[in-house]
Amino acid sequence: MPLLLEKHPATMVHRGLMKANVFHSPGVAGLEEKPIPHAGYGEAVIEVRLASICGTDIHIVRGEYPVRPGLTLGHEGVGVIHELGPGVEGYKVGQRVLVSAITPCGQCEPCLSGRRSQCGGPLGGWKLGNTMDGMQAEYALIPHAQANLALIPDALSDEQVLLLADTASTGFAAAESGKIRLGDNVAVFAQGPVGLCATLGARMMGAAQIIAIDSDARRLKVAQKFGATAVVLSEAEAVREVLELTNGEGVDVAIEALGEQATFENALRCVRPGGTLSSVGVYSGHVRIPLEAFGSGLADQTIVTTLCPGGKERMKRLMRLVETRRVDLTPLFTHVFPLEEIGKAYELFAARRGGVLKVAIQVHA
């Protein structure tokens, strides 16, 4: 079953219409025309310049994560303000902005308690490309704009900040949620874009040993550039090799960044008593905890999950890391496609061909 079927490729946009990548049913999605949105109270419309494809988008198109038919996909994007609704202050049309994948209101109980990704209820902060039209389009409507439009410094390019919207924020959050301490031993399972950012996050938080695990040797080479001190190529031997690298003790923190049962189990089996499993993978099936790895519930282990932190304050903080050259995410972009060829981009990304890590989608120059 094809991942993407372009319904109206390369069609001309008529007055008041835009091109958007729209999901219809499992395996059926593609580029078509939609009305350009208008900003209501507290909202903004941005003209999207650059977008990307996330692994979660693949889950959606395959039908593994349910969304409504007719939804515009995508939650990673950079653009310029096209329209501001009433009540949005401190911004003006034409300013370049980064919008997080998570767009909290900033006013509800979860937001005010610091759980912005859970805005309004479970997973409620993730709206773009989930419960409302997303960023793989020429224009996108941004809710709660006052809390979510992060102005991009002139010195930074679109490519430098795009992945902060989700990929980097999620990977860094995996390290943050794991509460990595100076000198910790850390294992990061799966070195896709999020796992690579988790590896980078572990380095920035002061881990002494960072063990990167993946079945792709090319991704492990990138992991070493991002801070991995040791690599494990074979998933089948991962637990044994991690234990050998830690003198049989296991790691203080294991990060699971794939979302598969086998990877989850391996990560848990590598965690020492009193250690933490930080999970950021998106699971599309049942997840079971093996009793022996869990010490029958008596091993003082902690399992934490994380949804990408969002809001403009998070984006501002991450952009500071780029400004000060602590972080360079541009090596993750391996392919570039125009919006008109987004179907080809999805197929490449889903099949993991050609050494793909992240695909940039050029929307407006």
C-alpha positions as CSV (number, residue, x, y, z in Angstrom):
1,M,0.0,0.0,0.0
2,P,1.6,3.3,-1.0
3,L,2.2,5.8,1.7
4,L,1.2,8.8,-0.3
5,L,-1.0,9.4,-3.3
6,E,-0.8,12.9,-4.7
7,K,-4.3,13.9,-5.7
8,H,-3.6,17.1,-7.5
9,P,0.1,17.4,-8.0
10,A,1.5,20.8,-9.2
11,T,-1.9,22.4,-9.4
12,M,-2.1,26.2,-9.6
13,V,-3.3,27.9,-6.5
14,H,-6.4,30.0,-7.2
15,R,-7.2,33.2,-5.4
16,G,-8.0,32.4,-1.8
17,L,-6.7,28.8,-2.1
18,M,-3.4,27.1,-1.1
19,K,-1.7,23.8,-1.6
20,A,-1.7,21.4,1.4
21,N,-0.7,17.9,2.1
22,V,-4.0,16.2,3.3
23,F,-4.7,12.9,5.0
24,H,-7.9,11.0,3.9
25,S,-7.5,7.4,5.0
26,P,-4.8,4.9,5.8
27,G,-2.4,5.0,2.8
28,V,-4.3,7.7,1.0
29,A,-3.1,11.3,1.4
30,G,-1.6,13.9,-0.9
31,L,-1.4,17.4,-2.2
32,E,-4.6,19.3,-2.9
33,E,-6.1,22.8,-2.7
34,K,-7.7,24.2,0.5
35,P,-8.9,27.6,1.5
36,I,-6.2,29.9,3.0
37,P,-7.2,30.1,6.7
38,H,-8.0,33.4,8.4
39,A,-7.0,34.4,11.9
40,G,-9.7,34.7,14.6
41,Y,-9.3,36.1,18.1
42,G,-5.9,35.2,19.6
43,E,-4.8,33.4,16.4
44,A,-2.3,34.1,13.6
45,V,-1.7,32.8,10.1
46,I,1.8,32.2,8.9
47,E,3.1,31.8,5.4
48,V,5.1,28.6,5.7
49,R,8.6,28.8,4.2
50,L,10.1,25.5,5.3
51,A,8.6,22.4,6.8
52,S,9.7,18.8,7.5
53,I,8.3,15.3,7.9
54,C,8.3,13.6,11.3
55,G,8.1,9.9,12.1
56,T,4.7,10.5,13.7
57,D,3.5,11.7,10.3
58,I,4.4,8.3,8.9
59,H,2.4,6.6,11.7
60,I,-0.6,8.8,10.8
61,V,-0.5,8.1,7.1
62,R,-0.2,4.3,7.8
63,G,-3.3,4.5,10.0
64,E,-1.3,3.6,13.2
65,Y,-2.2,6.9,14.9
66,P,-5.8,8.1,14.3
67,V,-6.7,11.5,12.9
68,R,-9.7,12.9,11.1
69,P,-10.0,12.6,7.3
70,G,-9.3,15.9,5.6
71,L,-6.6,16.9,8.1
72,T,-3.5,18.8,6.8
73,L,-0.4,17.0,8.0
74,G,2.8,18.3,9.6
75,H,3.9,19.9,12.8
76,E,7.4,21.2,12.1
77,G,7.5,24.5,10.3
78,V,9.1,28.0,10.0
79,G,7.4,30.9,8.3
80,V,6.5,34.6,8.3
81,I,3.5,36.2,9.9
82,H,0.8,36.6,7.2
83,E,-2.1,37.7,9.4
84,L,-2.7,38.5,13.0
85,G,-6.0,38.1,14.8
86,P,-7.5,40.5,17.4
87,G,-5.8,40.3,20.8
88,V,-2.3,39.3,19.5
89,E,0.1,42.0,20.7
90,G,3.8,42.5,20.2
91,Y,4.0,41.1,16.7
92,K,3.6,42.4,13.1
93,V,3.0,41.0,9.7
94,G,6.2,39.9,7.9
95,Q,8.1,38.9,11.0
96,R,9.8,35.5,10.7
97,V,8.7,33.0,13.4
98,L,9.3,29.5,14.6
99,V,6.3,27.6,15.9
100,S,6.6,24.5,18.1
101,A,4.8,21.3,17.3
102,I,3.1,21.8,20.7
103,T,1.0,25.0,20.9
104,P,-0.2,25.4,24.5
105,C,-2.7,28.0,25.6
106,G,-0.6,29.1,28.5
107,Q,-3.7,29.6,30.8
108,C,-5.1,26.2,31.7
109,E,-4.2,24.2,34.8
110,P,-1.7,21.9,33.0
111,C,0.0,24.9,31.4
112,L,0.2,26.9,34.6
113,S,1.5,23.8,36.3
114,G,4.4,23.5,33.8
115,R,2.9,20.6,31.8
116,R,2.3,22.6,28.6
117,S,2.4,19.6,26.3
118,Q,-0.7,18.3,28.1
119,C,-2.6,21.6,27.6
120,G,-6.3,21.1,28.2
121,G,-6.0,17.4,28.8
122,P,-4.1,14.3,27.8
123,L,-1.8,15.1,24.7
124,G,-3.9,18.3,24.2
125,G,-0.9,20.5,23.5
126,W,-0.3,18.7,20.2
127,K,-2.8,20.3,17.9
128,L,-1.0,21.0,14.6
129,G,-1.3,18.0,12.3
130,N,-3.2,16.2,15.0
131,T,-6.4,17.9,15.9
132,M,-6.2,20.9,13.6
133,D,-4.6,21.5,10.2
134,G,-0.8,21.4,10.3
135,M,2.3,22.9,8.7
136,Q,2.7,20.9,5.4
137,A,0.9,23.6,3.5
138,E,1.5,27.1,2.1
139,Y,-0.3,28.7,5.0
140,A,-1.0,27.5,8.6
141,L,-3.3,28.8,11.3
142,I,-1.6,29.0,14.7
143,P,-3.7,28.9,17.9
144,H,-2.9,30.9,21.0
145,A,-0.5,32.9,18.9
146,Q,0.7,35.1,21.9
147,A,2.0,32.0,23.6
148,N,3.5,30.3,20.5
149,L,5.1,32.6,18.0
150,A,8.8,32.7,18.7
151,L,10.6,35.4,16.7
152,I,13.7,34.1,14.9
153,P,16.9,36.2,15.3
154,D,18.2,37.6,12.0
155,A,21.5,35.7,12.4
156,L,19.8,32.3,12.3
157,S,18.5,30.6,9.1
158,D,15.3,28.7,8.6
159,E,17.3,25.5,8.4
160,Q,19.1,26.2,11.7
161,V,15.9,26.4,13.7
162,L,13.3,24.2,11.9
163,L,14.1,21.0,13.9
164,L,13.8,22.8,17.2
165,A,10.0,22.7,16.7
166,D,9.8,19.0,17.5
167,T,12.8,16.7,16.7
168,A,15.4,18.5,18.9
169,S,12.9,19.6,21.6
170,T,11.8,16.0,21.9
171,G,15.2,14.5,21.9
172,F,16.5,17.0,24.5
173,A,13.4,16.4,26.6
174,A,14.2,12.7,26.7
175,A,17.5,13.5,28.4
176,E,15.9,16.1,30.6
177,S,13.1,13.8,31.8
178,G,15.7,11.1,32.5
179,K,17.3,13.6,34.9
180,I,20.8,12.8,33.6
181,R,23.5,13.8,36.1
182,L,27.1,14.7,35.6
183,G,29.1,11.5,35.1
184,D,26.1,9.3,34.3
185,N,26.3,6.3,32.0
186,V,23.6,6.6,29.4
187,A,22.3,4.4,26.6
188,V,20.3,5.8,23.7
189,F,18.3,3.2,21.7
190,A,17.7,4.1,18.1
191,Q,19.7,6.9,16.4
192,G,17.0,8.4,14.2
193,P,16.7,12.1,14.3
194,V,15.0,12.1,17.8
195,G,17.5,9.6,19.1
196,L,20.4,11.6,17.7
197,C,19.1,14.7,19.5
198,A,18.7,12.7,22.7
199,T,22.4,11.7,22.3
200,L,23.3,15.4,21.9
201,G,21.1,16.2,24.9
202,A,22.9,13.6,27.1
203,R,26.2,15.2,26.1
204,M,25.0,18.7,27.0
205,M,23.7,17.4,30.4
206,G,27.1,16.0,31.3
207,A,26.9,12.3,30.8
208,A,30.3,10.6,31.0
209,Q,29.5,7.6,28.8
210,I,26.9,7.7,26.0
211,I,26.3,4.4,24.3
212,A,24.4,4.8,21.0
213,I,22.5,1.7,19.7
214,D,21.2,1.3,16.1
215,S,21.2,-1.2,13.2
216,D,22.4,1.4,10.7
217,A,26.1,2.0,10.8
218,R,25.7,5.4,9.0
219,R,23.5,6.7,11.8
220,L,26.0,5.5,14.4
221,K,28.7,7.6,12.7
222,V,26.5,10.7,13.1
223,A,25.8,9.7,16.7
224,Q,29.6,9.9,17.4
225,K,29.6,13.4,16.0
226,F,26.7,14.3,18.3
227,G,28.4,13.0,21.4
228,A,28.3,9.2,21.6
229,T,31.4,7.7,23.3
230,A,30.6,4.1,22.2
231,V,28.4,2.6,19.6
232,V,26.6,-0.8,19.3
233,L,25.6,-1.9,15.8
234,S,23.5,-5.0,16.5
235,E,20.2,-4.7,18.3
236,A,20.4,-8.5,19.1
237,E,23.6,-8.0,21.1
238,A,22.7,-4.6,22.5
239,V,22.0,-5.7,26.1
240,R,25.1,-7.8,26.4
241,E,27.4,-5.1,24.9
242,V,25.9,-2.3,27.1
243,L,26.4,-4.4,30.2
244,E,30.0,-5.1,29.2
245,L,30.6,-1.4,28.6
246,T,29.3,-0.6,32.1
247,N,31.2,-3.4,33.9
248,G,28.0,-5.4,34.4
249,E,26.2,-2.6,36.3
250,G,23.9,-1.3,33.6
251,V,23.3,2.4,32.7
252,D,21.9,5.1,35.0
253,V,19.6,6.3,32.2
254,A,18.4,4.4,29.1
255,I,16.5,6.4,26.4
256,E,14.1,4.6,24.1
257,A,13.6,6.7,20.9
258,L,12.0,4.2,18.5
259,G,8.6,3.1,19.9
260,E,8.9,-0.7,19.5
261,Q,8.4,-3.5,22.0
262,A,11.8,-5.1,21.4
263,T,13.7,-1.8,21.8
264,F,11.7,-0.9,25.0
265,E,12.6,-4.3,26.5
266,N,16.2,-3.9,25.6
267,A,16.4,-0.5,27.1
268,L,14.8,-1.7,30.3
269,R,17.2,-4.6,30.6
270,C,20.1,-2.2,30.4
271,V,18.9,0.0,33.3
272,R,20.6,-0.6,36.6
273,P,18.6,-0.8,39.9
274,G,17.5,2.7,40.8
275,G,18.0,3.8,37.2
276,T,15.6,5.5,34.8
277,L,14.1,4.5,31.4
278,S,13.1,7.6,29.5
279,S,10.8,6.8,26.6
280,V,10.0,9.1,23.8
281,G,9.1,6.6,21.1
282,V,5.6,6.6,19.6
283,Y,4.1,3.2,20.2
284,S,1.4,2.0,17.8
285,G,0.7,-1.3,19.6
286,H,0.6,-2.8,23.1
287,V,3.7,-2.3,25.3
288,R,4.5,-5.0,27.8
289,I,7.0,-4.9,30.7
290,P,9.1,-8.1,31.1
291,L,9.0,-9.0,34.8
292,E,12.7,-10.1,35.1
293,A,13.9,-6.8,33.6
294,F,11.6,-4.9,35.9
295,G,12.8,-6.8,38.9
296,S,9.1,-7.8,39.4
297,G,8.5,-4.2,40.3
298,L,11.0,-4.1,43.1
299,A,14.1,-2.7,41.4
300,D,13.5,1.0,42.3
301,Q,13.5,1.8,38.6
302,T,11.7,4.7,37.1
303,I,9.9,4.8,33.7
304,V,9.1,8.2,32.4
305,T,7.4,9.3,29.1
306,T,7.6,12.7,27.4
307,L,5.7,14.6,24.8
308,C,7.7,17.3,23.1
309,P,7.8,20.5,25.3
310,G,6.4,23.5,23.4
311,G,5.5,27.2,23.5
312,K,7.6,30.2,22.6
313,E,9.7,30.2,25.7
314,R,10.9,26.7,25.0
315,M,11.7,27.7,21.4
316,K,13.6,30.8,22.5
317,R,15.7,28.8,24.8
318,L,16.6,26.3,22.1
319,M,17.4,29.0,19.6
320,R,19.9,30.4,22.2
321,L,21.7,27.1,22.0
322,V,22.0,27.5,18.2
323,E,23.0,31.2,18.4
324,T,25.9,30.3,20.8
325,R,26.9,27.4,18.6
326,R,26.3,24.8,21.2
327,V,23.9,23.0,18.8
328,D,24.1,22.5,15.0
329,L,21.2,20.5,13.7
330,T,21.8,21.2,10.0
331,P,23.7,17.9,9.4
332,L,20.4,16.1,10.0
333,F,19.0,17.4,6.8
334,T,20.0,14.9,4.1
335,H,17.3,15.6,1.5
336,V,15.4,18.6,0.2
337,F,12.1,18.5,-1.8
338,P,9.7,21.2,-3.0
339,L,6.2,21.0,-1.6
340,E,5.0,19.8,-5.0
341,E,7.1,16.6,-4.5
342,I,6.1,15.9,-0.9
343,G,4.8,12.5,-1.9
344,K,8.3,11.4,-3.0
345,A,9.7,12.8,0.2
346,Y,7.3,10.7,2.3
347,E,8.2,7.5,0.4
348,L,11.9,8.1,0.8
349,F,11.6,9.0,4.5
350,A,9.3,6.0,5.3
351,A,11.6,3.6,3.5
352,R,14.8,5.0,5.1
353,R,16.5,5.0,1.7
354,G,19.6,6.8,0.6
355,G,20.8,7.5,4.1
356,V,17.9,9.7,4.9
357,L,17.7,11.4,8.3
358,K,15.5,14.4,7.9
359,V,13.8,15.8,4.8
360,A,13.3,19.6,4.4
361,I,10.2,20.6,2.4
362,Q,10.6,24.0,0.7
363,V,7.3,25.7,0.6
364,H,7.9,29.4,0.0
365,A,11.3,30.9,-0.8
